[in-house]
């Protein structure tokens, strides 16, 4: 593995872990951290089934853009916004599951990257928000687009216009996060859930993610047609054969072989 300055990256079989590593500034996102994250994406094993994003230090997932880097610039392009958009796009379009493990502050650009992930897990001490309007800007790396699709325009307007910070329980109630675990057992629960996700059938998992996410931009008929196309792909996969055989033989399936 390459040595990175602002992230750590490990691959454990079908599971990969990308950790933001600037704890002294609550893992604020600077250009180099984004570039290193994109480089790590290129080093993922083709056998990857789950990628987990998290932050080091115990206080933050990522507390937004690096304001020290931003304050001397007047254009978003000057802080390489294209790379930030590309990282979010890769998280959302990945052919494997992407999971944000939010163990503290996830604010601004940090929350936007979490929103680009397929699933979000939060500790009960997590704080989430898009406070950009308080700085005279707006969340422009998918914050308005992804949050409104996830929780509806009314709730998104409330959080974005007022720049509200919300706790983990409220985030789960609104649908921003999928699970909330106690801070004391957060790592243990994230590990257990990651193990479960890594054992899912990769073809049908990819199909479900594609159908759900792309379905928002389709008519109902188009979305159903996409479902049918993926259903045919699933039928032809070894995962389907393994799943049916495992059910009939009353054993746990071993998915992902020879697809």
Rosetta blueprint (number, residue, H / E / L):
1 X L
2 X L
3 X L
4 X L
5 X L
6 X L
7 X E
8 X E
9 X E
10 X E
11 X E
12 X E
13 X L
14 X L
15 X E
16 X E
17 X E
18 X E
19 X E
20 X E
21 X L
22 X L
23 X H
24 X H
25 X H
26 X L
27 X L
28 X L
29 X E
30 X L
31 X H
32 X H
33 X H
34 X H
35 X H
36 X H
37 X H
38 X H
39 X H
40 X H
41 X H
42 X H
43 X L
44 X L
45 X L
46 X L
47 X L
48 X L
49 X L
50 X E
51 X E
52 X E
53 X E
54 X E
55 X E
56 X L
57 X L
58 X L
59 X L
60 X E
61 X E
62 X E
63 X L
64 X L
65 X E
66 X L
67 X H
68 X H
69 X H
70 X H
71 X L
72 X L
73 X L
74 X L
75 X L
76 X H
77 X H
78 X H
79 X H
80 X L
81 X H
82 X H
83 X H
84 X H
85 X H
86 X H
87 X H
88 X H
89 X H
90 X H
91 X H
92 X H
93 X H
94 X L
95 X L
96 X L
97 X E
98 X E
99 X E
100 X E
101 X E
102 X E
103 X L
104 X L
105 X E
106 X E
107 X E
108 X L
109 X H
110 X H
111 X H
112 X H
113 X H
114 X H
115 X H
116 X H
117 X L
118 X L
119 X E
120 X E
121 X E
122 X E
123 X E
124 X L
125 X L
126 X L
127 X E
128 X E
129 X E
130 X L
131 X L
132 X H
133 X H
134 X H
135 X H
136 X L
137 X L
138 X L
139 X L
140 X L
141 X L
142 X L
143 X H
144 X H
145 X H
146 X H
147 X H
148 X H
149 X H
150 X H
151 X H
152 X L
153 X H
154 X H
155 X H
156 X H
157 X H
158 X H
159 X H
160 X H
161 X H
162 X L
163 X L
164 X L
165 X E
166 X E
167 X E
168 X H
169 X H
170 X H
171 X H
172 X H
173 X H
174 X H
175 X L
176 X L
177 X L
178 X L
179 X E
180 X E
181 X E
182 X L
183 X H
184 X H
185 X H
186 X H
187 X H
188 X H
189 X H
190 X H
191 X H
192 X H
193 X H
194 X H
195 X H
196 X H
197 X H
198 X H
199 X L
200 X L
201 X L
202 X H
203 X H
204 X H
205 X H
206 X H
207 X H
208 X H
209 X H
210 X H
211 X H
212 X H
213 X H
214 X H
215 X H
216 X L
217 X L
218 X L
219 X L
220 X H
221 X H
222 X H
223 X H
224 X H
225 X H
226 X H
227 X H
228 X H
229 X H
230 X H
231 X H
232 X H
233 X H
234 X H
235 X H
236 X L
237 X L
238 X H
239 X H
240 X H
241 X H
242 X H
243 X H
244 X H
245 X H
246 X H
247 X H
248 X H
249 X L
250 X L
251 X L
252 X L
253 X L
254 X L
255 X L
256 X L
257 X L
258 X L
259 X L
